[in-house]
């Protein structure tokens, strides 16, 4: 019952922070230890992790897989706790430079209760970039209220300072999300093209030539994903200016090999190694057999 009452109080505080941030920070105790705000951060982070895990079941999470979604249940709270202490240290310095006389504990309480935005951003994150934009905007708005109500800083100065901080955070977070979504998209394209990890596992059952060809196709996919293959029209124009090679699988001297040609060459190389290994092993086996026959003959004579 006591734990349930504490959870209810945490949820009430979260609603209070989001609906009346000025009133919440005005009435927030400046001291009292780190336990209560720390527990608040953990609960909000767990709710965010639960949302990520739930959305991953329906393929709606940006993390890209169910396993990663449920991994957020453990990863998000840990990162949230570490981030709250680091963020409080940064804001403590900023508030000191702005003229605040409050302690680090007060700074930590201010940023810890701003974690109320975590579940909101998790839900809004279903819409690309909306969760990031709203999360940064809400977080900056809460810190503005904390600066005015708790640290008693001038309103105009507060809006200027945190406006600049918000712009920097928005640009950084949006850039990170764009890069993350692009990476997930490229990985999905590679999986569709090559049949996922199962295709790589089949290498064990392939001949050297087939393995080399598969590796060539894999290298080509990586090149395409990284944007390293030139535009087809440019290649066609260059091809008209150059004489056609005598063989499609044998590039002319000075001409770079395509991934398929490199893969075929790798397959031939692997085949040569396999044949050489078999040739080395066969005489060795013959010598061992001869030695065993000689030993048997010597044993017969001694008898």
N, C-alpha and C positions, 0 to 999 in steps of 0.2 A: 504493500500500500504506500509506503514511504517513497519507494522508487517511482511508482506511478504518479504520485503527487509532484515529485521533482520533475518528471518528464512533462507533466501538464504545465508547470511553471515555466519550463524552458520554451515550450511551444507558445505560451502566452507572451513571453518576452520577445520571441521572434515576430509574432504578429504586431506587437507594440512597436518594435523597431521599424518595421516596414510601413505601418500606417501612420505613426506619429513620431518620427525620428527626433524632432526638436524636443518634444515632451519627454521621450525616453532618456535622452542624454542629459537633459536638465535635471532629472530625478535620479540618474544613475549614481550609485555610491562610487566614490573615487578610490576607496581602499576596501580591504576585506579579504585580500589574498587572491591567488591565481586560480584556485580550484574551480569556482563557479564559472568564470568566463572560459576556462579551458574545457570544462565539460560541455558548455554551450557549443564551442567550436566542434568538438568531437561529434555531438549529436547532429548538428547541421551537416557535417561532412558525411556521416553515415547515411543520412537521408539523400544526399546527393549521389552517393555511391549506389544506393538502392535504386534510384531512378535510372542511373546509367545501366545497371544490371538488368532492370526490367525492360528498358528500351532495346537492349542488345538482343533480347529474345525475339523481337520482331524485326531485327535488322535496322532499327532506327537510330542506333548509336553511332557516333563518329569513330569509336575505338575499333570498329571493324570486325569483331568476333565476339561470340558469347563468352568464351574464356576470359578475354580481356575485359568484357563488361563486368563479369563477376569479380575479376581481380581488382576492379575499382573499389569494391567494398573494403578492401584492406589498404590499397594504395592511397586512395583519396584522403581518409582520415589522417594517415601518417604525414602526408604532404601538407594537409591543412594545419596540423599542429605546428610543424616546423615553420610553415609560412607565416603563421600568426606571430610567433616570437620574432622572426626576422623582420616582418613588416612593422611590428611595434617598435623595434629598434630604429628602423629608418624614419618612421613618423615621429618618434621621440626626438630625434635630432632636428627634423624639420620644424616641429612645434617649438623647440628650444630656440632655434634661429628666428622664429617669428615672434618670440617674446613670451612663450608660455612658461609658467613656473611649476607645472605639474610634474609628477614623478613618472618613471617608466611603467610602474604598475597601472597608473591611470591611462597611459598611452596604450598599454596592452588591453585594458578593458574596453577602450574605445574601438580598437580594431577587431577584438574578439567578437563583440556583439554585432559587428557588421557582417559576420558570417551568416546572418539570417538570409542573405541574398543567395546562398548556395543552392537550396532546393529550387528557387525561382529560376535561376540561370540554367539548371539542369533540365527543367521542363521546356524552357524557351529555346534551349539548344537543339531541339528537334528541328527548328527552322534555321537553316544555315546562317551564321553570323549574327542572328538576332540575340541569342543568349550572350554572346561576347559583348555586344553593344550595350544591352540592358545591364549586364553585370557590372561593366566599368562605370556606366552612368549612375547606377544606384550606389555603388561603392563610394564614388567621389561625392555624391550628394550626402551620404551618411557621414563621411569625414568632414564635410563642410559644416554640418550641424554639430558634430562633436567639437570642432574647432571653436565654434561660436558659443555653444552652450556649456562645454566643459572647460575649455582652455581660455575662454573669455577674450578671444582675438577679434580684431576688427573685421567687420563683414567684407568690406571691399578688398582688403589685402588677402583674406581667406579665399575669396572667389577667384582672384587672379592667380594665386599660387596653385590652388588645387585644379583650376582650369587648365593650366599648363601641364600639371602632372597627369590629369585625365586624358589630355590629347596624346601625350607620349604613351601612356598605357594602352589607349585604344589602338594606336597605330601598331604597337608591338604585338598585342594580342590578336588583332586581325591578321597581321602577317603570319603569325604562328599557326592560326587556324587555316589560313589559305594553304600554307605549306603542308600541314597535316592532311587536309582533305585531298590535296593533289597526290600525296604519297599513297594514300589509301586507294585512290582511283588507279594509279599506275600498277600497284600490286594486284588489284583485281583484274586489270587488263592482261597482265602476265599470266595469271592463273587461268583465265579463259583461253588464252592462246596456246598454252602448253599443257593444259589439263591438270594444273595444280601440282602439288608435291608428289602425287602418285606417279606422275610421268617420270619424275626423277628417280623414284624408287625402282622403276622398271629397268634402270640402267644395268642392274646386276644380271638380268636375263638377256642382255643384248650382246651381239657380236661386237668386236672392236670397231668395225666400220659403222654399224648402227649407233653405237655409243658416240662415236665421233660426230656423226651427222646430227644426233640429238643435241650434243654440246654446241655444235655450230648454230643450230636453230635457237638454242637458249641464249648464246652470245648475241645473236641478232636481235632477239627480243629485248635484251638489256640495252643494246645500242639504240633501238627505237624508243624505248622508254626514256632514255637519257637525252634524246634529241641529237644523237651523234651521227645519224645517217642523213646524208645530204638530200636536198629536194630532188624528186624524180625528174623534174623537167631539166634541172641543171645537169644531171647525169646524162640525160638523153642528148642534150646539146654537146656535151663533151664527147659522148660516144660517136656522134656524127663526125666530129673533127678527127677522131683517132681511127686507125685501121682496126678491124675486128680481130680479136685473138683467134689463134688457130684452134683452140679448144675452150669450151665454156668452163671447164673445171681447172684450166691451167692459165692463170693470169700471166700477162706479158711481164717482161723484166721491168722493174721499177714501179709496177702497178700494185696497189694495195689489194690484198686478198679480201674477198667478201667473207662474212661469218660462215656461210655454208661451205665455201672452199677451205677455210681454216678448219672447220669441223671435219671435213673429209680427209684433209691432211693429217689431222690428229688421229682419226680412225685408222689410217694406213700406218701411222707411226705405232699405234697400239698393237695393230696386227703383227707388225714386224717384231715388236718386243715379244709377243706371245709365241710366234714361230721360233724365234731365237731361243727362248726359254725351253720350248719343247725339244729343240735340237740338242741343247746342252744336257737336258735331263735324260734323253734317250741313250747316248753313249755311257753316261754314268750308270744307268740301269743295266746296260750290257756288261760293263765292267764288274758291277756287283754280282751279276749272274755268273760270270766267268770265275770270279773269285770263289763263289760258293761251290761251283763244280769242282774246282781244284781242291778245295778243302775236303770235299766228299771223297775225291780220289785218294788223297793222302791218308784219310782215315781208313779207307778200304785196304790200302797197302800195308798199313801198320798192323791191321788185324791179321 
